[in-house]
Amino acid sequence: MKNSKPYIIAEMGVNFYDTAKVMNISPLEAAKLYIDKAAEAGCDCAKFQSYKADTIVSKNSPAYWDLSKEPTKTQHALFQKHDCFNKEDYQELCDYTHAKGMDFTSTPFDYSSADYLENMVDFYKISSSDLSNLPFIRHIAKKGKKMVVSVGAAYLSEVDEAIRAMKEVGNDEIVILHCVLSYPTAPENANLMIIDTLKKSFPDVKVGFSDHVAPDETMMTLATAYLLGAEVIEKHFTLDKTLPGNDHYHAGDPDDFKRAIANFKWIDIVKGSAEKTVLECELTPRKEARRSLVLTKNLKAGDVIKQEDLMPKRPGTGISPVFADIVIGRKVIRDLEEDTILTWDMV
């Protein structure tokens, strides 16, 4: 994985199938178009999904998405629409993605996919739906590649079990992604403070965010996640948010991703450094806006300075009020007029 902060995964999922129909091109051509646009937007990784309907779900498994957006009533029927790619297709997408300067991965949903993807993916991405599928997680973790695991719809104990399963087979290259398994996720259900909970509960793994909140013109959900410490950001990617289908309506388009990336860069700028010191841009204001000991009346050489002879005033180019007790009781060594800013060579 690249060292981008945050590392941005464009989840192509299966959205490109719908784009292929609209544009009257092949799904593979549409997938490459998605890769092009994600690269142009500044994403770090193009992610796909590898499965066959018959190995991921039973035939009568009901839908759990918004049927007004995606009317397909069973999971099996939906997955059948989007499972035509094979090993050779993913290899072509892998090569194309790498040629565009991005990392490549695809979430495997069966053992066969996990195995043939091994020499393609830059890291394995595990779906929230497989968080409790510990034998599957162990099988993949044994391959020794970095593991990025979504932890939606899970208790903290289940997250702990999955992390332990990966570590038990010798894999500690782990990133867990806070995720809400609801499409789309209402903003009030985003629960981004879970990012902090995960970071505190599992300090030896990286933490990120897999987002299902519908994008808005500010992309503040992702900005907030980054501010809370998300090191990896994953979001569904589409070229047209108005297309029908399971993932378009909560996905971000290239402009949304560009906006989010601009937010991340701005956050990095304004966050600055944790070291509390005087910045170069503050040197002159610090001197001019702070206070010095200033005389309230004329004094003659040899006069003893009394408390009532002094008043702290700007600028801070003379003796600081901090040293008032040291100055009081000393003599001035030359005639000084009222409103003189005292310096050490005067007393």
Contacts in CASP RR format, 6 or more apart in sequence:
PFRMAT RR
TARGET T0000
AUTHOR 0000-0000-0000
METHOD contacts of the structure
MODEL  1
MKNSKPYIIAEMGVNFYDTAKVMNISPLEAAKLYIDKAAEAGCDCAKFQS
YKADTIVSKNSPAYWDLSKEPTKTQHALFQKHDCFNKEDYQELCDYTHAK
GMDFTSTPFDYSSADYLENMVDFYKISSSDLSNLPFIRHIAKKGKKMVVS
VGAAYLSEVDEAIRAMKEVGNDEIVILHCVLSYPTAPENANLMIIDTLKK
SFPDVKVGFSDHVAPDETMMTLATAYLLGAEVIEKHFTLDKTLPGNDHYH
AGDPDDFKRAIANFKWIDIVKGSAEKTVLECELTPRKEARRSLVLTKNLK
AGDVIKQEDLMPKRPGTGISPVFADIVIGRKVIRDLEEDTILTWDMV
1 7 0 8 1.000
1 44 0 8 1.000
1 45 0 8 1.000
1 103 0 8 1.000
1 122 0 8 1.000
1 123 0 8 1.000
1 146 0 8 1.000
2 44 0 8 1.000
2 45 0 8 1.000
2 103 0 8 1.000
4 44 0 8 1.000
5 231 0 8 1.000
5 264 0 8 1.000
5 268 0 8 1.000
6 208 0 8 1.000
6 226 0 8 1.000
6 230 0 8 1.000
6 231 0 8 1.000
6 232 0 8 1.000
6 233 0 8 1.000
6 264 0 8 1.000
7 44 0 8 1.000
7 45 0 8 1.000
7 231 0 8 1.000
7 232 0 8 1.000
7 233 0 8 1.000
8 42 0 8 1.000
8 43 0 8 1.000
8 44 0 8 1.000
8 45 0 8 1.000
8 232 0 8 1.000
8 233 0 8 1.000
8 234 0 8 1.000
8 257 0 8 1.000
8 260 0 8 1.000
8 261 0 8 1.000
9 43 0 8 1.000
9 44 0 8 1.000
9 45 0 8 1.000
9 47 0 8 1.000
9 105 0 8 1.000
9 125 0 8 1.000
9 148 0 8 1.000
9 232 0 8 1.000
9 233 0 8 1.000
9 234 0 8 1.000
9 235 0 8 1.000
10 34 0 8 1.000
10 38 0 8 1.000
10 41 0 8 1.000
10 43 0 8 1.000
10 45 0 8 1.000
10 46 0 8 1.000
10 47 0 8 1.000
10 235 0 8 1.000
10 237 0 8 1.000
10 257 0 8 1.000
11 47 0 8 1.000
11 210 0 8 1.000
11 234 0 8 1.000
11 235 0 8 1.000
11 236 0 8 1.000
11 237 0 8 1.000
11 247 0 8 1.000
11 251 0 8 1.000
12 31 0 8 1.000
12 34 0 8 1.000
12 35 0 8 1.000
12 38 0 8 1.000
12 46 0 8 1.000
12 47 0 8 1.000
12 48 0 8 1.000
12 237 0 8 1.000
13 47 0 8 1.000
13 48 0 8 1.000
13 49 0 8 1.000
13 236 0 8 1.000
13 237 0 8 1.000
13 247 0 8 1.000
14 49 0 8 1.000
14 81 0 8 1.000
14 82 0 8 1.000
14 246 0 8 1.000
14 247 0 8 1.000
15 34 0 8 1.000
15 236 0 8 1.000
15 237 0 8 1.000
15 238 0 8 1.000
15 239 0 8 1.000
15 243 0 8 1.000
15 245 0 8 1.000
15 247 0 8 1.000
15 248 0 8 1.000
15 251 0 8 1.000
16 27 0 8 1.000
16 30 0 8 1.000
16 31 0 8 1.000
16 33 0 8 1.000
16 34 0 8 1.000
17 27 0 8 1.000
17 30 0 8 1.000
17 81 0 8 1.000
17 82 0 8 1.000
18 243 0 8 1.000
18 244 0 8 1.000
18 245 0 8 1.000
18 248 0 8 1.000
19 30 0 8 1.000
19 33 0 8 1.000
19 34 0 8 1.000
19 238 0 8 1.000
19 239 0 8 1.000
19 240 0 8 1.000
19 243 0 8 1.000
20 26 0 8 1.000
20 27 0 8 1.000
20 29 0 8 1.000
20 30 0 8 1.000
22 240 0 8 1.000
22 243 0 8 1.000
23 30 0 8 1.000
23 33 0 8 1.000
25 33 0 8 1.000
27 84 0 8 1.000
27 85 0 8 1.000
28 85 0 8 1.000
28 89 0 8 1.000
28 92 0 8 1.000
28 93 0 8 1.000
31 48 0 8 1.000
31 93 0 8 1.000
32 93 0 8 1.000
32 96 0 8 1.000
33 239 0 8 1.000
34 46 0 8 1.000
34 237 0 8 1.000
34 239 0 8 1.000
35 46 0 8 1.000
35 93 0 8 1.000
35 96 0 8 1.000
35 97 0 8 1.000
35 100 0 8 1.000
35 102 0 8 1.000
36 100 0 8 1.000
37 237 0 8 1.000
37 239 0 8 1.000
37 254 0 8 1.000
38 46 0 8 1.000
38 102 0 8 1.000
38 237 0 8 1.000
38 254 0 8 1.000
38 257 0 8 1.000
39 46 0 8 1.000
39 100 0 8 1.000
39 101 0 8 1.000
39 102 0 8 1.000
40 254 0 8 1.000
41 254 0 8 1.000
41 255 0 8 1.000
41 257 0 8 1.000
41 258 0 8 1.000
41 261 0 8 1.000
42 257 0 8 1.000
42 258 0 8 1.000
42 261 0 8 1.000
43 102 0 8 1.000
43 237 0 8 1.000
43 257 0 8 1.000
44 102 0 8 1.000
44 103 0 8 1.000
45 102 0 8 1.000
45 103 0 8 1.000
45 104 0 8 1.000
45 105 0 8 1.000
45 122 0 8 1.000
46 93 0 8 1.000
46 97 0 8 1.000
46 100 0 8 1.000
46 102 0 8 1.000
46 103 0 8 1.000
46 104 0 8 1.000
46 105 0 8 1.000
47 104 0 8 1.000
47 105 0 8 1.000
47 106 0 8 1.000
47 107 0 8 1.000
47 125 0 8 1.000
47 234 0 8 1.000
48 85 0 8 1.000
48 90 0 8 1.000
48 93 0 8 1.000
48 105 0 8 1.000
48 106 0 8 1.000
48 107 0 8 1.000
49 82 0 8 1.000
49 106 0 8 1.000
49 107 0 8 1.000
49 109 0 8 1.000
50 85 0 8 1.000
50 90 0 8 1.000
50 106 0 8 1.000
50 107 0 8 1.000
50 108 0 8 1.000
50 109 0 8 1.000
50 113 0 8 1.000
50 117 0 8 1.000
51 79 0 8 1.000
51 83 0 8 1.000
51 108 0 8 1.000
51 109 0 8 1.000
51 110 0 8 1.000
51 113 0 8 1.000
52 79 0 8 1.000
52 83 0 8 1.000
52 110 0 8 1.000
53 76 0 8 1.000
53 79 0 8 1.000
53 80 0 8 1.000
53 83 0 8 1.000
54 76 0 8 1.000
55 109 0 8 1.000
55 110 0 8 1.000
55 112 0 8 1.000
56 75 0 8 1.000
56 79 0 8 1.000
56 109 0 8 1.000
56 110 0 8 1.000
57 75 0 8 1.000
57 76 0 8 1.000
57 79 0 8 1.000
58 76 0 8 1.000
59 74 0 8 1.000
59 76 0 8 1.000
60 74 0 8 1.000
60 76 0 8 1.000
61 74 0 8 1.000
61 75 0 8 1.000
61 76 0 8 1.000
62 73 0 8 1.000
62 74 0 8 1.000
62 75 0 8 1.000
63 70 0 8 1.000
63 72 0 8 1.000
63 73 0 8 1.000
63 74 0 8 1.000
63 75 0 8 1.000
63 78 0 8 1.000
64 75 0 8 1.000
64 183 0 8 1.000
65 183 0 8 1.000
65 246 0 8 1.000
66 183 0 8 1.000
66 184 0 8 1.000
66 249 0 8 1.000
67 73 0 8 1.000
69 244 0 8 1.000
69 245 0 8 1.000
69 246 0 8 1.000
69 248 0 8 1.000
69 249 0 8 1.000
70 78 0 8 1.000
70 244 0 8 1.000
70 245 0 8 1.000
70 246 0 8 1.000
72 78 0 8 1.000
72 81 0 8 1.000
72 246 0 8 1.000
78 246 0 8 1.000
87 116 0 8 1.000
90 106 0 8 1.000
90 116 0 8 1.000
90 117 0 8 1.000
90 120 0 8 1.000
91 120 0 8 1.000
93 104 0 8 1.000
93 106 0 8 1.000
94 104 0 8 1.000
94 120 0 8 1.000
94 121 0 8 1.000
97 103 0 8 1.000
97 104 0 8 1.000
98 104 0 8 1.000
103 122 0 8 1.000
103 123 0 8 1.000
104 120 0 8 1.000
104 121 0 8 1.000
104 122 0 8 1.000
105 117 0 8 1.000
105 121 0 8 1.000
105 122 0 8 1.000
105 123 0 8 1.000
105 124 0 8 1.000
105 125 0 8 1.000
105 148 0 8 1.000
106 113 0 8 1.000
106 117 0 8 1.000
106 120 0 8 1.000
106 121 0 8 1.000
106 125 0 8 1.000
107 125 0 8 1.000
107 126 0 8 1.000
107 127 0 8 1.000
108 114 0 8 1.000
108 117 0 8 1.000
108 124 0 8 1.000
108 140 0 8 1.000
109 127 0 8 1.000
109 130 0 8 1.000
111 136 0 8 1.000
111 139 0 8 1.000
114 124 0 8 1.000
114 136 0 8 1.000
114 139 0 8 1.000
114 140 0 8 1.000
114 143 0 8 1.000
117 124 0 8 1.000
118 143 0 8 1.000
118 145 0 8 1.000
121 145 0 8 1.000
122 145 0 8 1.000
122 146 0 8 1.000
123 145 0 8 1.000
123 146 0 8 1.000
123 147 0 8 1.000
123 148 0 8 1.000
123 173 0 8 1.000
124 140 0 8 1.000
124 141 0 8 1.000
124 143 0 8 1.000
124 145 0 8 1.000
124 146 0 8 1.000
124 147 0 8 1.000
124 148 0 8 1.000
125 148 0 8 1.000
125 149 0 8 1.000
125 150 0 8 1.000
125 234 0 8 1.000
126 137 0 8 1.000
126 140 0 8 1.000
126 147 0 8 1.000
126 148 0 8 1.000
126 149 0 8 1.000
126 150 0 8 1.000
127 150 0 8 1.000
128 150 0 8 1.000
128 151 0 8 1.000
128 152 0 8 1.000
128 153 0 8 1.000
128 154 0 8 1.000
128 179 0 8 1.000
128 181 0 8 1.000
128 210 0 8 1.000
129 181 0 8 1.000
130 136 0 8 1.000
130 137 0 8 1.000
131 137 0 8 1.000
131 149 0 8 1.000
131 150 0 8 1.000
131 151 0 8 1.000
131 152 0 8 1.000
131 154 0 8 1.000
131 158 0 8 1.000
131 159 0 8 1.000
131 162 0 8 1.000
132 154 0 8 1.000
132 158 0 8 1.000
132 161 0 8 1.000
132 162 0 8 1.000
134 161 0 8 1.000
134 162 0 8 1.000
134 165 0 8 1.000
137 147 0 8 1.000
137 149 0 8 1.000
137 162 0 8 1.000
137 165 0 8 1.000
137 166 0 8 1.000
138 165 0 8 1.000
138 166 0 8 1.000
138 168 0 8 1.000
138 169 0 8 1.000
140 147 0 8 1.000
141 147 0 8 1.000
141 165 0 8 1.000
141 166 0 8 1.000
141 169 0 8 1.000
141 170 0 8 1.000
141 171 0 8 1.000
142 169 0 8 1.000
142 170 0 8 1.000
142 171 0 8 1.000
144 170 0 8 1.000
144 171 0 8 1.000
144 173 0 8 1.000
145 171 0 8 1.000
145 173 0 8 1.000
146 173 0 8 1.000
146 174 0 8 1.000
146 175 0 8 1.000
147 166 0 8 1.000
147 171 0 8 1.000
147 173 0 8 1.000
147 174 0 8 1.000
147 175 0 8 1.000
148 175 0 8 1.000
148 176 0 8 1.000
148 177 0 8 1.000
148 232 0 8 1.000
148 234 0 8 1.000
149 162 0 8 1.000
149 166 0 8 1.000
149 174 0 8 1.000
149 175 0 8 1.000
149 176 0 8 1.000
149 177 0 8 1.000
150 176 0 8 1.000
150 177 0 8 1.000
150 179 0 8 1.000
150 210 0 8 1.000
150 234 0 8 1.000
151 158 0 8 1.000
151 159 0 8 1.000
151 162 0 8 1.000
151 176 0 8 1.000
151 177 0 8 1.000
151 178 0 8 1.000
151 179 0 8 1.000
151 198 0 8 1.000
152 178 0 8 1.000
152 179 0 8 1.000
152 180 0 8 1.000
152 181 0 8 1.000
152 210 0 8 1.000
153 179 0 8 1.000
153 180 0 8 1.000
153 181 0 8 1.000
156 197 0 8 1.000
156 201 0 8 1.000
159 176 0 8 1.000
159 198 0 8 1.000
159 201 0 8 1.000
159 202 0 8 1.000
160 201 0 8 1.000
160 202 0 8 1.000
163 174 0 8 1.000
163 176 0 8 1.000
163 202 0 8 1.000
163 205 0 8 1.000
166 172 0 8 1.000
166 174 0 8 1.000
167 174 0 8 1.000
172 204 0 8 1.000
172 205 0 8 1.000
174 205 0 8 1.000
174 206 0 8 1.000
175 205 0 8 1.000
175 206 0 8 1.000
175 207 0 8 1.000
175 208 0 8 1.000
175 231 0 8 1.000
175 232 0 8 1.000
176 198 0 8 1.000
176 202 0 8 1.000
176 205 0 8 1.000
176 206 0 8 1.000
176 207 0 8 1.000
176 208 0 8 1.000
177 207 0 8 1.000
177 208 0 8 1.000
177 209 0 8 1.000
177 210 0 8 1.000
177 232 0 8 1.000
177 234 0 8 1.000
178 191 0 8 1.000
178 192 0 8 1.000
178 194 0 8 1.000
178 195 0 8 1.000
178 198 0 8 1.000
178 207 0 8 1.000
178 208 0 8 1.000
178 209 0 8 1.000
178 210 0 8 1.000
178 225 0 8 1.000
178 230 0 8 1.000
179 209 0 8 1.000
179 210 0 8 1.000
179 211 0 8 1.000
179 212 0 8 1.000
180 189 0 8 1.000
180 190 0 8 1.000
180 191 0 8 1.000
180 212 0 8 1.000
181 212 0 8 1.000
182 189 0 8 1.000
182 212 0 8 1.000
183 212 0 8 1.000
183 246 0 8 1.000
183 247 0 8 1.000
183 250 0 8 1.000
184 212 0 8 1.000
184 213 0 8 1.000
184 214 0 8 1.000
184 249 0 8 1.000
184 250 0 8 1.000
185 211 0 8 1.000
185 212 0 8 1.000
185 213 0 8 1.000
185 250 0 8 1.000
186 213 0 8 1.000
187 213 0 8 1.000
187 221 0 8 1.000
190 211 0 8 1.000
190 213 0 8 1.000
190 221 0 8 1.000
192 209 0 8 1.000
192 221 0 8 1.000
192 224 0 8 1.000
192 225 0 8 1.000
192 228 0 8 1.000
193 228 0 8 1.000
195 207 0 8 1.000
195 208 0 8 1.000
195 209 0 8 1.000
195 225 0 8 1.000
195 228 0 8 1.000
195 229 0 8 1.000
195 230 0 8 1.000
196 228 0 8 1.000
196 229 0 8 1.000
198 207 0 8 1.000
198 208 0 8 1.000
199 207 0 8 1.000
199 229 0 8 1.000
206 231 0 8 1.000
206 232 0 8 1.000
207 229 0 8 1.000
207 230 0 8 1.000
207 231 0 8 1.000
207 232 0 8 1.000
208 225 0 8 1.000
208 229 0 8 1.000
208 230 0 8 1.000
208 231 0 8 1.000
208 232 0 8 1.000
208 233 0 8 1.000
208 234 0 8 1.000
209 222 0 8 1.000
209 225 0 8 1.000
209 230 0 8 1.000
209 232 0 8 1.000
209 233 0 8 1.000
209 234 0 8 1.000
210 234 0 8 1.000
210 235 0 8 1.000
211 221 0 8 1.000
211 222 0 8 1.000
211 225 0 8 1.000
211 233 0 8 1.000
211 234 0 8 1.000
211 235 0 8 1.000
212 236 0 8 1.000
212 250 0 8 1.000
213 221 0 8 1.000
213 250 0 8 1.000
214 249 0 8 1.000
214 250 0 8 1.000
215 221 0 8 1.000
215 235 0 8 1.000
215 241 0 8 1.000
215 250 0 8 1.000
215 251 0 8 1.000
215 252 0 8 1.000
215 253 0 8 1.000
215 256 0 8 1.000
217 259 0 8 1.000
218 259 0 8 1.000
218 263 0 8 1.000
219 256 0 8 1.000
219 259 0 8 1.000
219 260 0 8 1.000
219 263 0 8 1.000
220 263 0 8 1.000
222 233 0 8 1.000
222 235 0 8 1.000
222 260 0 8 1.000
222 263 0 8 1.000
222 264 0 8 1.000
223 260 0 8 1.000
223 263 0 8 1.000
223 264 0 8 1.000
223 267 0 8 1.000
225 233 0 8 1.000
226 233 0 8 1.000
226 263 0 8 1.000
226 264 0 8 1.000
226 267 0 8 1.000
227 267 0 8 1.000
233 260 0 8 1.000
233 264 0 8 1.000
235 251 0 8 1.000
235 252 0 8 1.000
235 257 0 8 1.000
235 260 0 8 1.000
236 247 0 8 1.000
236 250 0 8 1.000
236 251 0 8 1.000
236 252 0 8 1.000
237 251 0 8 1.000
237 252 0 8 1.000
237 253 0 8 1.000
237 257 0 8 1.000
238 247 0 8 1.000
238 248 0 8 1.000
238 251 0 8 1.000
238 252 0 8 1.000
238 253 0 8 1.000
239 253 0 8 1.000
239 254 0 8 1.000
240 248 0 8 1.000
240 253 0 8 1.000
241 248 0 8 1.000
241 249 0 8 1.000
241 251 0 8 1.000
241 252 0 8 1.000
241 253 0 8 1.000
242 248 0 8 1.000
278 286 0 8 1.000
287 315 0 8 1.000
287 316 0 8 1.000
287 317 0 8 1.000
288 314 0 8 1.000
288 315 0 8 1.000
288 316 0 8 1.000
288 317 0 8 1.000
289 314 0 8 1.000
289 315 0 8 1.000
289 316 0 8 1.000
290 314 0 8 1.000
290 315 0 8 1.000
290 316 0 8 1.000
290 320 0 8 1.000
291 312 0 8 1.000
291 313 0 8 1.000
291 314 0 8 1.000
291 315 0 8 1.000
291 316 0 8 1.000
291 320 0 8 1.000
291 321 0 8 1.000
292 312 0 8 1.000
292 313 0 8 1.000
292 314 0 8 1.000
292 315 0 8 1.000
292 316 0 8 1.000
292 317 0 8 1.000
292 318 0 8 1.000
292 319 0 8 1.000
292 320 0 8 1.000
292 321 0 8 1.000
292 341 0 8 1.000
292 342 0 8 1.000
293 310 0 8 1.000
293 311 0 8 1.000
293 312 0 8 1.000
293 318 0 8 1.000
293 319 0 8 1.000
293 320 0 8 1.000
293 321 0 8 1.000
293 323 0 8 1.000
293 324 0 8 1.000
293 327 0 8 1.000
293 341 0 8 1.000
293 342 0 8 1.000
294 310 0 8 1.000
294 311 0 8 1.000
294 312 0 8 1.000
294 313 0 8 1.000
294 339 0 8 1.000
294 340 0 8 1.000
294 341 0 8 1.000
294 342 0 8 1.000
295 309 0 8 1.000
295 310 0 8 1.000
295 311 0 8 1.000
295 336 0 8 1.000
295 337 0 8 1.000
295 338 0 8 1.000
295 339 0 8 1.000
295 340 0 8 1.000
295 342 0 8 1.000
296 308 0 8 1.000
296 309 0 8 1.000
296 310 0 8 1.000
296 311 0 8 1.000
296 338 0 8 1.000
297 309 0 8 1.000
297 338 0 8 1.000
298 335 0 8 1.000
298 336 0 8 1.000
298 337 0 8 1.000
298 338 0 8 1.000
299 305 0 8 1.000
299 309 0 8 1.000
299 332 0 8 1.000
299 335 0 8 1.000
299 336 0 8 1.000
300 332 0 8 1.000
300 335 0 8 1.000
301 331 0 8 1.000
301 332 0 8 1.000
301 333 0 8 1.000
301 334 0 8 1.000
301 335 0 8 1.000
302 331 0 8 1.000
302 332 0 8 1.000
302 333 0 8 1.000
303 331 0 8 1.000
303 332 0 8 1.000
304 329 0 8 1.000
304 330 0 8 1.000
304 331 0 8 1.000
305 327 0 8 1.000
305 328 0 8 1.000
305 329 0 8 1.000
305 330 0 8 1.000
305 331 0 8 1.000
305 332 0 8 1.000
305 347 0 8 1.000
306 328 0 8 1.000
306 329 0 8 1.000
307 324 0 8 1.000
307 328 0 8 1.000
310 324 0 8 1.000
310 327 0 8 1.000
310 328 0 8 1.000
310 342 0 8 1.000
312 321 0 8 1.000
312 324 0 8 1.000
313 339 0 8 1.000
313 341 0 8 1.000
315 341 0 8 1.000
316 341 0 8 1.000
317 341 0 8 1.000
317 343 0 8 1.000
318 341 0 8 1.000
318 342 0 8 1.000
318 343 0 8 1.000
319 327 0 8 1.000
319 342 0 8 1.000
319 343 0 8 1.000
319 344 0 8 1.000
319 347 0 8 1.000
327 342 0 8 1.000
327 347 0 8 1.000
330 347 0 8 1.000
331 347 0 8 1.000
332 346 0 8 1.000
332 347 0 8 1.000
333 345 0 8 1.000
333 346 0 8 1.000
333 347 0 8 1.000
334 346 0 8 1.000
336 342 0 8 1.000
336 346 0 8 1.000
340 346 0 8 1.000
END
